[in-house]
């Protein structure tokens, strides 16, 4: 199917729209992660969020700012409303642009570190029952309040990491649908492969941090396969 035919085929338009929505969503999560990670872990991310924001659209940054929504499925409808007004060429440009994916692995690493540090802090607090909250938790007025806050943070960090991994999985499923409909060229598939290649070697680590186990789901794609999707 030629590019012109794909632009005129409603099924392909919908399949490609679904792919772009998930790339948009991932970019919003990555920006939000690097921005917040910079404040919490400056030794990890430095000013990476400033570099990343130059590579994404204002709309993606706006979605990232909706921190109460960006990890919830309801944000997908909001993204869809934004993306559906893009021209077919603009949608394809998002697919072909591999620059943002250079930051994907770093964002996963920040999320894994947040999960790990919260768990370590809780373990330390439980080993030392006479120890009160550290200075940067001085708003917790008691030891139970501090331990409770750590529990909340552990679950929040784990949940956000799990959602991020699920969005990558949903992107992969949307690619599989588009391939079955012959809606993607070899060049477009290669560009999409690069996005997964950016995180594939670290995906098992992130999966274990989010789910605490291993299994077939910890491997996102087979990079060595010609039909990697």
C-alpha positions as CSV (number, residue, x, y, z in Angstrom):
1,X,0.0,0.0,0.0
2,X,1.5,3.4,-1.1
3,X,1.7,6.4,1.3
4,X,-1.1,8.1,-0.6
5,X,-3.3,5.0,-0.3
6,X,-2.6,4.7,3.4
7,X,-3.5,8.4,3.9
8,X,-6.8,7.7,2.2
9,X,-7.5,4.4,4.0
10,X,-9.7,4.9,7.1
11,X,-8.5,1.8,8.8
12,X,-4.8,2.8,8.3
13,X,-5.6,6.3,9.5
14,X,-7.0,4.9,12.7
15,X,-4.2,2.4,13.2
16,X,-1.5,5.0,12.8
17,X,-3.4,7.4,15.0
18,X,-3.3,4.8,17.8
19,X,0.4,4.5,17.4
20,X,0.9,8.2,17.6
21,X,-1.3,8.5,20.7
22,X,1.0,6.1,22.5
23,X,4.2,7.7,21.4
24,X,2.7,11.1,22.5
25,X,1.8,9.5,25.9
26,X,5.3,8.0,26.4
27,X,6.9,11.4,25.6
28,X,4.7,13.1,28.1
29,X,5.6,10.5,30.8
30,X,9.3,10.8,30.0
31,X,9.2,14.6,30.3
32,X,7.3,14.5,33.6
33,X,9.8,11.9,34.9
34,X,12.9,13.8,33.9
35,X,11.5,17.0,35.3
36,X,10.6,15.6,38.7
37,X,13.6,13.4,38.7
38,X,15.8,16.4,38.3
39,X,14.5,17.9,41.6
40,X,14.7,14.6,43.5
41,X,17.8,13.2,42.1
42,X,20.0,15.9,40.5
43,X,23.0,13.6,40.4
44,X,21.1,11.3,38.0
45,X,19.3,13.6,35.5
46,X,21.0,17.0,35.8
47,X,19.2,19.1,33.2
48,X,18.1,16.3,30.9
49,X,14.5,17.5,31.0
50,X,15.5,20.8,29.5
51,X,17.2,19.0,26.6
52,X,14.2,16.6,26.2
53,X,11.6,19.4,26.1
54,X,13.3,20.8,23.0
55,X,12.4,17.6,21.1
56,X,8.7,17.4,21.9
57,X,5.7,19.5,21.2
58,X,4.1,22.1,23.5
59,X,1.0,19.8,23.6
60,X,3.1,16.9,24.9
61,X,4.5,19.2,27.6
62,X,1.0,20.3,28.5
63,X,-0.1,16.7,29.0
64,X,3.0,16.0,31.1
65,X,2.0,18.8,33.5
66,X,-1.3,17.0,34.2
67,X,0.5,14.9,36.8
68,X,-2.7,13.7,38.3
69,X,-3.8,12.3,35.0
70,X,-0.8,11.3,33.0
71,X,-0.6,7.9,34.6
72,X,-4.3,7.2,34.2
73,X,-6.1,5.7,31.2
74,X,-8.4,8.8,31.0
75,X,-5.5,10.8,29.7
76,X,-5.6,8.7,26.5
77,X,-8.9,10.4,25.4
78,X,-7.3,13.8,26.0
79,X,-4.3,12.9,23.9
80,X,-6.6,11.5,21.2
81,X,-8.4,14.8,21.0
82,X,-5.1,16.6,20.4
83,X,-3.6,14.1,17.9
84,X,-6.7,13.6,15.7
85,X,-6.3,17.2,14.4
86,X,-2.8,16.5,13.2
87,X,-2.4,16.0,9.5
88,X,-1.3,12.5,8.3
89,X,2.2,14.0,7.6
90,X,2.5,15.4,11.1
91,X,1.5,12.1,12.6
92,X,4.1,10.3,10.5
93,X,6.7,12.8,11.6
94,X,6.1,11.8,15.2
95,X,6.6,8.1,14.2
96,X,9.8,8.8,12.3
97,X,11.4,11.1,14.9
98,X,13.8,9.0,16.9
99,X,15.4,11.8,18.9
100,X,13.1,11.6,22.0
101,X,13.8,7.9,22.4
102,X,17.3,8.7,23.3
103,X,15.9,9.7,26.7
104,X,13.5,6.8,27.3
105,X,16.0,4.5,29.1
106,X,17.1,7.3,31.4
107,X,13.5,8.0,32.4
108,X,13.0,4.3,33.2
109,X,16.2,4.4,35.3
110,X,14.9,7.3,37.3
111,X,11.7,5.5,38.0
112,X,13.6,2.3,39.1
113,X,15.8,4.3,41.4
114,X,12.8,6.0,43.0
115,X,11.3,2.6,43.6
116,X,14.5,1.2,45.1
117,X,15.3,4.2,47.3
118,X,11.8,4.3,48.8
119,X,12.0,0.6,49.6
120,X,15.4,1.0,51.2
121,X,14.3,3.9,53.3
122,X,11.3,1.9,54.6
123,X,13.6,-1.1,55.4
124,X,16.0,1.2,57.2
125,X,13.2,2.8,59.2
126,X,11.9,-0.7,60.2
127,X,15.4,-1.8,61.3
128,X,15.8,1.3,63.6
129,X,12.6,1.7,65.6
130,X,14.1,4.5,67.7
131,X,14.9,6.6,64.7
132,X,12.6,9.5,63.8
133,X,11.9,11.0,60.4
134,X,14.9,12.5,58.6
135,X,15.0,16.3,58.1
136,X,13.6,16.2,54.6
137,X,10.5,14.5,56.1
138,X,10.1,16.9,59.0
139,X,6.5,17.5,58.0
140,X,5.8,13.9,59.2
141,X,5.1,14.6,62.9
142,X,5.6,11.0,64.1
143,X,7.3,7.8,63.2
144,X,4.1,6.1,62.2
145,X,3.3,9.1,59.9
146,X,6.8,8.8,58.3
147,X,6.5,5.0,57.7
148,X,3.0,5.5,56.3
149,X,4.3,8.2,53.9
150,X,7.1,5.8,52.8
151,X,4.5,3.2,52.1
152,X,2.5,5.6,50.0
153,X,5.6,6.6,48.0
154,X,6.6,3.0,47.4
155,X,3.2,2.2,45.9
156,X,3.1,5.4,43.9
157,X,6.5,4.9,42.4
158,X,5.8,1.3,41.6
159,X,2.4,2.2,40.0
160,X,3.9,4.9,37.8
161,X,6.6,2.6,36.6
162,X,4.1,-0.2,35.9
163,X,1.9,2.2,33.9
164,X,4.9,3.4,31.9
165,X,5.8,-0.2,30.9
166,X,2.1,-0.9,30.0
167,X,2.1,2.1,27.7
168,X,5.1,0.7,25.9
169,X,3.3,-2.6,25.6
170,X,0.2,-0.9,24.3
171,X,2.4,0.9,21.7
172,X,3.7,-2.5,20.6
173,X,0.2,-3.9,20.3
174,X,-0.9,-1.0,18.2
175,X,2.1,-1.6,15.9
176,X,1.0,-5.3,15.6
177,X,-2.4,-4.2,14.5
178,X,-1.0,-1.8,11.9
179,X,1.3,-4.4,10.5
180,X,-1.6,-6.8,10.0
181,X,-3.4,-4.1,8.1
182,X,-0.2,-3.4,6.0
183,X,-0.3,0.2,7.2
184,X,3.4,0.6,7.9
185,X,6.4,0.8,5.5
186,X,9.7,-0.9,6.2
187,X,11.2,2.5,7.0
188,X,8.4,3.4,9.5
189,X,8.8,0.0,11.2
190,X,12.6,0.6,11.5
191,X,11.9,4.0,13.1
192,X,9.5,2.4,15.6
193,X,12.0,-0.4,16.3
194,X,14.5,2.3,17.4
195,X,12.1,3.5,20.1
196,X,12.0,0.0,21.6
197,X,15.7,-0.6,21.1
198,X,16.3,2.4,23.4
199,X,14.7,0.6,26.4
200,X,14.9,-3.0,25.5
201,X,18.1,-3.9,27.4
202,X,16.8,-2.2,30.6
203,X,13.2,-3.3,30.3
204,X,13.7,-6.5,32.4
205,X,15.2,-4.5,35.2
206,X,12.3,-2.0,35.1
207,X,9.8,-4.9,34.9
208,X,11.2,-6.5,38.0
209,X,11.2,-3.2,39.9
210,X,7.5,-2.7,39.1
211,X,6.2,-6.3,39.5
212,X,8.8,-8.0,41.7
213,X,9.0,-11.1,39.5
214,X,10.1,-12.4,36.2
215,X,8.5,-14.1,33.3
216,X,7.9,-13.7,29.5
217,X,6.4,-10.3,30.0
218,X,9.7,-8.9,31.2
219,X,11.0,-9.1,27.6
220,X,9.3,-6.5,25.4
221,X,10.5,-7.5,21.9
222,X,13.1,-9.8,20.3
223,X,15.5,-7.3,18.7
224,X,17.2,-10.1,16.7
225,X,14.0,-11.1,14.9
226,X,13.3,-9.7,11.5
227,X,9.6,-9.5,12.6
228,X,10.6,-7.9,15.9
229,X,7.1,-6.8,16.7
